[in-house]
């Protein structure tokens, strides 16, 4: 390693540290707080508070101290992992910019490029799954069984091994040469296949979630009045009072039961179903449904007031335009899946070909110098940004659903879990973005470079294009279309059925 390469690598190391600590200090400060609010329990207004709750015993606070210490340790670790993934992802884009500007030597860029790829792959494939497995073994109570470290470590290692074993069965693109089957390129190709499916599912779900409220319907056109909201709140308060009274009556009946009754007399009511218990369950279901209806009325009332403001009108115009784009994206996927273009796809074509052709025809009327390849490249970049916006709009709902499905009761553990999942999605999206950028900036034909070796090309006099070390995205276009189409279709069907059957719901 030459002195020039050591100096340039030191400069990039300082840049890594600056990005890491900036993310740790500024970005995570607000992000972690938002994730804690998102992972918290339901709003207190949606539940019935206990009357005169008993104070917590001292022994309970003593038992919670080790649990809080463990949660704080995992929160710090998850924050460091997220900041590390963010800094290495930024380094990849920084190295691509330095390559375009011909700054730093080719060997330095290649070494740091492979170093960042290796660290990101280790985080995605090993570190994040391992920490996720450890987080899932922490329950709401710190029992001695859960505090045993060795079984949890073995369980987490088994989960990581199972994840890597399943990932190894993902087929590689046919364009990958036989010498690249066991390299970082092959691992990245398998990860991009998995990431393309995940991003397609998130994009389809996010497209429906983002545009659903802007679709004209009878529900969205009907604006509830203030009297409707007050009446619904009064009815909900009556149901809650009745439910609270029923719970108190059930508690008094349970306390007044004669303990000298026979075993058969105590078991038979539970076998045939207690009428009071069934009534209590019915009231709880009614209270839950009415709470959702009141929340929906409040949201629609607030949205109607906001729509009358200047800012609200701008948001509505932007939302409708974004809904049109989501519809065009869905139609484009349908065309590409069921009516594919003749011939093999090239690197200059992408999935929004319908939009590209229309923009080319429209801009061709203004300036005859407009070329299809230029419009296709600009459309691809714009589409990539909009897909990222769609994915970010769905991540919040997905993270909330994950914490509810896993029954995470601690706000700190829930925020740590969300932070790791967010880091996983962020890295997969950024890696897929870099792979897609390869189509816009194709590398020159390889001369003497072989990506199977990690450091043999560092002394090569010929400059190495960084895009030549990653797979081509043309093999993943149809995979994204299928994932987007299936996710959007299922989301629309589920939302329509839920609206018809059970009314409004917070998705």
Number of C-alpha atoms within 10 A of each C-alpha: 9 9 8 12 18 12 12 16 17 12 11 18 14 12 15 20 15 13 19 21 16 14 19 20 12 10 12 19 12 10 12 18 14 12 22 19 14 19 26 18 13 10 7 8 8 15 13 13 10 8 7 6 7 7 6 8 8 8 8 9 10 10 13 14 12 13 18 15 11 15 20 15 11 19 20 13 15 22 20 17 21 26 23 23 24 21 23 24 22 18 21 22 16 16 21 18 12 15 19 11 9 10 12 15 16 22 21 21 27 22 17 19 20 17 15 21 21 15 16 23 19 12 20 21 19 18 16 21 22 20 21 19 19 19 19 16 15 19 16 13 13 16 12 8 9 13 17 10 11 9 13 19 16 12 15 22 18 14 18 21 16 12 14 14 11 10 16 14 9 14 11 18 17 8 10 14 10 8 11 15 14 10 14 20 19 22 19 22 26 20 22 22 23 16 22 24 19 19 24 24 24 25 29 31 27 29 29 24 21 20 19 16 16 17 15 9 10 8 13 15 11 11 16 18 13 12 9 15 18 14 12 19 19 12 15 20 16 13 17 22 13 15 21 19 13 17 15 12 13 15 11 11 11 10 10 9 10 10 9 7 9 9 9 8 9 14 10 11 11 11 8 8 10 12 11 13 14 11 13 19 13 13 18 17 12 16 23 15 16 20 20 17 20 21 18 18 22 20 13 20 19 13 14 18 12 15 15 10 11 10 11 15 13 12 14 16 13 12 18 17 14 19 21 15 17 23 15 15 23 21 15 19 26 16 17 20 16 8 10 14 11 6 6 8 14 10 16 16 18 22 23 20 18 16 18 22 14 12 16 18 15 12 16 14 10 9 9 10 9 16 13 18 14 14 18 23 19 14 18 23 16 12 18 17 13 16 22 19 16 24 25 18 18 21 19 15 16 18 21 17 14 16 21 15 9 10 13 22 16 20 19 22 25 28 26 28 27 26 23 23 20 17 23 20 20 19 21 23 21 18 22 22 18 19 22 22 18 19 20 18 13 14 14 10 9 10 8 10 17 14 17 16 11 14 13 11 19 19 12 13 9 13 16 23 19 18 18 18 20 18 22 20 22 22 17 19 17 17 17 21 25 19 21 27 24 16 21 24 15 14 19 18 12 12 18 12 12 13 13 10 9 9 15 18 13 8 10
